[in-house]
């Protein structure tokens, strides 16, 4: 006999920093942090993509599901969009 696992739960992602609407000083080196989860199943290394203004950045993922990116240089003045997308093995 054999068994299979059906993955019907989409993974989750939440940004914990910065908070939407935050205003950072012009010389700040922004930190982007968050948490991903998939109901106890492991996510592949490439499951998480984080972008700033459409440009992917390399984030450090921890075993507890947290992730972090520290900018090497300040962002230009103005509004910026941070997007985090996670996809599990089922593609959801």
C-alpha positions, 0 to 999 in steps of 0.5 A, spaced: 500 500 500 502 507 498 499 513 500 499 520 497 498 527 500 494 532 496 496 539 497 490 544 497 492 549 501 495 555 498 501 558 502 501 564 505 506 570 505 505 577 510 510 583 510 512 585 517 517 591 515 516 596 512 509 597 514 504 599 508 505 607 508 511 607 512 515 614 511 523 612 511 528 618 512 532 619 505 538 616 507 535 609 510 537 603 508 530 599 508 529 592 511 524 588 508 521 582 512 516 577 513 513 570 514 511 565 509 507 558 511 504 552 507 501 549 513 507 545 515 509 542 508 516 544 506 517 550 501 522 549 495 528 554 496 525 558 490 518 559 492 519 566 495 520 572 490 520 579 493 521 585 488 522 592 489 519 596 484 518 590 479 526 588 481 527 582 484 532 582 490 535 576 494 532 575 501 535 570 506 530 565 508 530 562 515 527 555 517 522 558 521 519 561 515 521 568 516 525 572 511 529 578 511 532 583 506 537 589 507 538 594 502 545 596 500 543 603 498 538 608 500 532 608 495 530 614 491 526 619 494 518 617 492 513 611 493 516 604 492 512 598 491 514 592 495 511 585 493 512 578 496 509 572 492 510 565 494 508 559 490 508 552 493 510 545 490 502 545 487 503 551 484 498 555 488 
